Amino acid sequence: MTDTVKIRGRSSAEKRRPSVFWVLSGLVLPIWSLMVRYRFTPQSKLPQTGPFIIAPNHYSEIDPIAVGAAVWHLGRLPRFMAKASLFKIPVFGRLLRASGQIPVERVGAARPGAGSANPIGAAAELIANDSGVIVYPEGTLTRDPELWPMRGKTGAIRLALESGIPVIPVAHWGTQELMPRYAKRIHPFPRKTIHVSVGEPLDLSKYADRPLDQRVMNEATRDLMDAITALLAELRGETPPPERWDPTKHQQSETGRF
């Protein structure tokens, strides 16, 4: 396993501004810190200004909290793209909006002029607010038996290529000890260690002059998944499988439990 260190991220301007995040962090982080400690690789950092897309691996249902808290420790506010229907739920929907989460429609459901309820509107919102967003390129928990990243979907890459917002590969390892894949409860004690590695923004320059068709999206997505897998291999101190897990080759559904 690669060397990791404790880290205290610089507080960005957006994190210093009063917001609902202050309330959430005050309620959630003290409890979370009783269960979890973080170890970041020495090179792990996030841009302290400007929009960005974080693309992490995904193997536990508690990953969003783990990654969100890691982003907070690195000095930025964690935001996710969430189903637009969730924003219609009383109170919960207001909390999502107040904390800067971004509504998106399911594939095929977005309407022209729907603002941030579609990927292009989401990109405009990120740019306008100089904010970052966490997008899981696998779209669901990995089906790989050994929890390596599986075949990715093109959403994160499409957002990056169409907007010019940098996409940053991230790997983490340890949340499976806190909550195994599809487990019904967490195991908070003894305290768990989550190792995190934040890579450099993915170099997408070779796609700049190419039409953004499905072939390009798939190729760039493979580059992203390769980068995430390489970071995870360093954290785990193991060699990943030679071929990335593809659910369709194993008669598994693309989303949801399997």
N, C-alpha and C positions, 0 to 999 in steps of 0.2 A: 504494500500500500504506500502511496506517495506521502511525503511529509506534509502535515497540515498544521496550521497554527490558529490560535485564537485571533480574532480580528474585531476591531471596532471601526465601523465605517464612518466616514465624515458625514455630518448631517447636511443634506442638501437644502436649498431654499424651500422646496415644496414640503419637506419633512418638518421644517421649523414653523411653517405656517399653521395656525390653529385649524384643526379639522376634526372630523369624526374619528380619524385614525388615532388621535391622541386618546380618546375615550376607549377605543377598541384595544389599543396597545396596553393601556393601563389595566384593562380587565383581563386580557388574554395572556400577554407575555409573562407576567409573574407566575401564572399557573403552568404555562408551557415550559418555562425555564426550570421548574421543579422536575420535569420529566425528560428534558432534552438539553444537551449541550452541543454547540456547534464547533466544528473544526474546519477552517477554510484553508485551501492551498494558498501558498504565499502570493501567487499571481492573481488571485481572485479579487476582482474589483468590478464595479459598475460605473458607467459615466454619471457624473454628478449633475449634469445638466443635459437637456435635450431628450427627445423621444427615443425609445428603444423597445425591442421585442426580446423577451427571454424565452428560450426554448429548452425546457428540461426533460429529463427522462421521467417515466411515470410507472410505478409498480405497486403503490399502496394508496388506498382511498384517503389517507391522511396527508398525502403529498402536498396538496394545495396549502395547508397550514404550514407545513415544514418549509416549503419554498417561499411562501409569503413572509414568514418570519426571517428567513435568510436574507431576503431582499431588504427588509427593514434594517437588519443588522449591518447591511452594506450601504445604508444611507439613503435608500430610495423608498417610495411608497409602493406597496404591492397592489397591482390591479389585474383583474382577470376579465376575459370575455365570457359573458354568461348568457344563457338563453333569454331572449327578449321577454318570454312569457313570465319569467321570474320577477321581472320588474313591475308586473301588474298585481303582484300579491301585496295586500295592504301591509303597511309598516315595514315588512321585509324589503319590498321594492324600494321604498324611500331610503332605507339603510344602504341598499346597493348603490343607489344613485349618489347619496351623500358621501360614500366612501370612494367614488370615482370608478366603480366597475362599469364595464362597457357592454351594452346590450347588442346582441347579434341574433338575427333570425336563423333558423335552421336552413340547411342547403335547399335552395329553391323557393324559400318562403319570403325572401327579401323583396321589397317593392321599390320601384324607382322613386327617388325622393324621400326614402325612409330615414334619411339622416344617419345617425350612428347605429341604426339597427341593421347595418350591412357592413361588410369588411372595409369598403372604401370610406364610408362615413366614420368607421372606427379609426382608420388611419388619420383622417382629418382631425378627429378629436384628440388623438395622441399628439399630433404636431402642434395643434393650437394650444394645448395645455402643457407642452414639454414634459410629457409623462411616459411611463413605461407600462408594458402589459406582459403578462405571463401567458404563453400559448403552448399547450402540450401538443407537439407535432404528431404523436402517436394517436391522439384522439380519445384514448381510453387506456386502461391498465394494460401493460404488455402481456401478451399470451406466452412469451418465451418461458419455458419451464425453469430456467436459471435466472430469470429476471433481467436479462439483457434487453436493450431497446429493440423493438420489433420494427417492421416496415412502417415508415412514416406517411402521414397524409400531407397534402400540399398547402394547408391553410396558412401556416406561419410563413412559409416561403412566398406564397402569393402576396400576402400582406407586405412583406419586406420588399419584394421586387416591384410591386405596383406603386409603393409609396416612397421608396428610397430610405426607409427607416432601417437602421442596422439591426440584424438579428444575432443574438448572442447565445451560443450553445452552453448549456449548464448540465452538470451531472451531480447527483447526490446519492449517498449510500448510507443506510442505517435506519430509515423509517420502517423497513420491514420488520425490524426488531420491536418497534413500538406498536405497529399494527400490520400484521401479515396481510398479503393480498386477499381481499374478500373476507377478512375476519369480521366477527360481529362485535368485538370489543378490543380495546387497547390494553397494552401491558406497560404501564407507566414506571414500574419499579422492577429492578434498579434503574437508575437514570440512564438513558440511552445517549449515545454519541452519534451525531449525524455529520458525515464528512461531505463537504461541498467543494466543487471545482467549477469556477467560472472561466470560460474560455475567451479568446479574442473574438471580436465580431467576425462573422463568416464573410470571407471574401467572395462577393458575388459579381465581381467586375467582368468575368468572362461571359456573363449573361446580359450585359448592358445593351449590346446591339443586336440581340436575338429576339425574335417574336416570342411573347410570353404564352406559348402554347403548352399543351399538356406534357409534351416531351421535355421541354425546358423545365417545367415545374417539377416533374418527376426526377430529373437529373439533379437539380439543385436541392431537392428534398433528400436525395441520397447523400449528397455532400454534407448536409446538416446532420443527418443521422449518423454518418461516419464520425463527425466531429464530436457529437455527444457520446458515442460509444467509446471513442478514444479517451475521452476524459474519465469515463466510468471505469475503463480498464485500468487506468492509473490509480484511481481511488481503491479499486478492489485488489490490485496487484495480481490480476488474472488476465488470461488471453480470451477475448471474446470468440464466439463461434465463427467459423469462416463464412457462413451464410446467415443473413439476418432472417429472423423468424417471420414468416408470411402466413397469416391466419387462413387465407384462402387455400393454401396448400395442405392445410391440416383440418379441413372441413370445420373451421371455427367461424363464428360470426365476427363481423368487423368491429362492432361496438357492443357495449353492455357486458354482462357476465358471460362466462363460457363454461 
